[in-house]
């Protein structure tokens, strides 16, 4: 469901995005998630960007700070292909990021219900994380960034099947157990969070909770949380107020703020282009109407659209969003 006013305003701005933003508007650091790896459309994007050394490097990629790979994709990709990704990113001076299932399952010495976290989003085993760190090392990678998959939400607040209902300190301990496996191999990796909104701001004591999360994260991992991505539930009408509240809180605690730019799960009659255009309206509304200027932004989708990174014979890809965003900021 969309707020009609925001859609109308976004449409007016998109009619002339360069005018709306102006060439001097600051551009945040951009995280571009590669997404699908094994589908024909998804594989073609990987092949064009990384596996085929003769393929031209798309201009929009020169404006990216990080290319992110999901843990699930890192599991599937061959060592040979991963080495090609690493070489290409280094040649183009683009950092490598991993979108990480950060929270460990029940650990010895940590009091929790039996089997809690099994099958719950964002959980993973430290020995499996260690295997992925070794895989990256074999490929010659330098792991620059990590973005965690909603550990505070799924560790502390989540009420579904096999929920742990962990204390915030316990969540930080579980996260540290997994992160330690990356830190052993890549000691300079920069670690950020991602959490669902308005789910977080709907909690009665969320600001105190998040301050506690920041404190325990640094104590248990040995480094501060470097940024937080806001994963917006576009289907609830109060998401703008939630985003603004988090913006104000992040400023108060000196936490760099990121937003994930995408759209809600597609409706039955929605096309790929419809979904992408809705995503453009969303980020235009955020930056031009709500006046939220993120330090980071991520282009990432877990829906069937767009389903691949690059616009090609399979149709319009996720790159459409980056290009529209750059145009909004006057980048030609």
N, C-alpha and C positions, 0 to 999 in steps of 0.2 A: 504494500500500500504506500502510496506516495502522497506527500503534502502538495496540494494543487498549487499553492503560492510558490513553493520552492521550484516546482517544475517550470512554471511560467517564467520566473526570474532567470533560471538556468538557461531556458531556451533563448531569452533575449540576449544573454551574455554570449552564448555560443554562436549567435549570428555574426558576431565580430569579436572573437576571443582575444585577438591581439590588442584591440582597443580596450577591452575590459581589464586586461592585466597590465599592459604596458611593458616595454622591453626591459625596464629596470626592476621589475618585480623579482624578488628573490626566489630561486629554485631550490627546494630541499634536496637532500641526498636521496637518490632513487634506487630502490631495491626491486629488481625484476625477477619474478619467480618463473622458472622454466615450465613447470607443470608437467603435462602428460609426456611420457617417455616411450611407451610401447605401442600406442595406437598408431595407425598409419600417418594421420595428420600430425600427431605429436612428434613422431620420429623424424618426419621430414624437417621440422623446425630445428631439432637437434643436429640433424645431418648438415643443414645449410649453415648453421652458426659454428659448429665445432668439428664435425667429422670430415667435411670436405674442405681441404686446405685452399682450394681454388675458388670457393664461393666468396662473393663480395661481402664485406662487413657492412651491415645496414647502418645508415647514418644515425638513427635514433640510439643505437647502442653506444655511441660515443658520449651520450649524456647520462649514462648509468653509472652508479657508484658500485653497486653489488649485483651480481647474478646469484640468485638463491636456488638451491636444490633441496627438494623435500627429502626427508629421511627415507621415505618409501622409494623414491627414485634412486637414491644413493645405494640402496640395497640391490636394486635390479641392474644398474648399469655395470657393464663389464669393466675390468681393470684397464683394458686397452682403450675403450672409449672414454673412460674417465681421464686417462692420461691426455687424450686429445683435448678434452674440455679444459684441463689445467693449462696446457700449452697455449691454447688460443686466448684464454683470459689473461694470462701473463703478457702475451704479445700485445694485447689491446689495453693493458693497464686497467683492467676491471677486477675488482675484488671478488673473492669467492665467499659465499655465505651458505650455511646449512640451516634449514628450517627443522628444528629439532624436537623430537619427543623427549622432553627433558626430565620428566619425573620418574624416578626408579620405583619398581614394584616393591612390595614389602621386603625390608632388609633385616638381616640379623641385628638384634639389639634395638630395633625401633618398634615400639609398641603400636600395633595396628590390627584391625580385624583380619582374619585369615583370607588370603587371596585378594585383598582389597587392591584396586587399581587394575586388575586383569581385565582387559577388554575395554578399559576406560580411555578416552582420548587423552593423548599427551603423555602416556606412560610407556616406559621401555626398560629393558634390563641393562645394567652397567656392563656386563660382559659383551652384550651385543653392540653397545656404544663403543666399547674398546675395539671391536672388530672393524667398525666403520672408520674410526680414527686411523687404524693401521692401514686400511684400504686407501684412504686419502694420502697417507704418507708414502705408500708404494707408488702412487700416481705422481708423486713429486709436488703435491699441492701445498700451498700455504693457506691454511684456513684462517680467514680474516675476521669473519663475523658469524655469530649464532643468533637466531631468533627462536625463542622457546614457544612451544605450543600450549599456551594458556595454563601454566602450572598452578597458579594461585586459584583460579576458578575450579579446575577439576580436582585439585587436591584438597581444598579447604571448604568450598561452598557446595560443590556438586552433590546432588541427592539421589542420583540414579543407582542402578544395580552395581554392586561391588564398590560403591563409593567408600573412600577412606575416611572422610571427615577429619582430616589431619589438622593439627594445630598449624599455625603459620610457620612456627619454628621447624616443625616436622616436615612441612612442604620444602622449606629451604634445605633441610638435610637430605631429602630425597633428590632434589635437584642437584645438589652439590655432588652426590654420589655418581651421577651420570656425567655432569660437566667435568668432573675430575679426569675422566678418561680422555676427553679432548684436550684438557689443559696440560696433561702429561706430555702430549705430542706437540701441541701448539700453544705454548705458554703465553703468547701475546694475543690470543683470540679475544675479540671484543664481544660481550654477551648482552643481548637485549631480551626483553619480554614481549609477549603478545597476549592480550586478554580480551574477553568478549564484553561489549558494551551495547546497550545499557545494563547488562546483567550485573556488572561490577558496581556501577553507581546506584543500582536499585537496592543494594545492601545497606542496612541502617547505619552502620559504622564504617563505611568503606574507606573513608580518608584515613582514619586511624589504622585500619587494617593494612592499607597499602603502605603507610609509613613503616609499620612493623615488618611488612614483607621486604621493603627496601633495606631495613636495618639487618634482618636476619640473613638476607641474601648475601650481603657483604661479609658478614661474620663467617658464614659457612663456606663461601666460595673463595674468599680472599680478594674479591674485587667488587666495585660497585656495579649496580645495574646501569648499563650505558644508555638505554632508551627503552621505550615501551610503544608497541604498535597497538592501536585501537582497532579491534575487529568489530565492525558495526553490524548490528542486526537491523537491516533496512526495513524490515517488516513491522517495526513498532514506531508509533508516531512520535514518541518523545526522544528519539535518538539525537536530534540536534541539541537539546538541553543537556543530555548526558555527555556528548562530545565537548560542549563548552565547559561543563563542570570539570571534566578531566583536563582540558586545556589549562584552566585556571589553577587546578591543583598541581599539575606538572610544573607550571611556572613557579609556584610557591616553593616546591621542593627541589627546584633546579634539575628536573628530569627532562631530557630531550624527548619530545613527543612525536610519534609517527602515526599515520593513518593508513589503513588498507583500502585501496580504491577498487571497488567492484560493485556488484549488485546482488539483490536477493535471488533465491532460487527462481529460475524462469517459470513463468506461467505456461499453461499448456499451449496456448496459441502464439507464444513469443518466439521470435526468430533470434538468431545469433546477433544480427545487427541491432535489433530492438534492445537486447540485453546490454550490448556495448554502449548504445546511446544512453540508456538509463544510467550506466556507470559514469559516463561523462557528465550527465546532469547532476549526479550525486557529488562528484568532486568539485564541480563548478559552484554548486550551492554552498558547499563547505567553505571554500576559499573566498568567494565573492559576496555571498549573502551573510553567512555566519561569521566571516572574517577570522576563521581559524587558519593559521599559517603553520603547518607542521614543519618540524626539523627534518623528519624522515617521511617518506611515503613508500608504500609497496603496491605493486600491481601483481595481484595474485588471485586465482579463482579455484574454488573446489567444486564448481558446478560443471554441467556439461558444456556450457559456453565460457570462453570461446573454444576451449579444447585444444588449442595449440598456440605457440608463441608468435609465429610470423604469418603475415598475410601472404598467401600463395594460392596454388591451385585448389586447395581445400577450403578457401574462403578467408574472411577477415579474421585476423588473429589478435592476440593480446597487445601486439605492438601498436594497434590502432589507438588504444587508450594512452600509451606513452606519447604518441605523436600529437594527439589532441591536447594532452596536458602541456606539452612543450609549446604548442601553438598558443594556448591560453596564457602562457607566460612570455609570449613574444619571442620565443626561440624559433628561428627559421631553420 
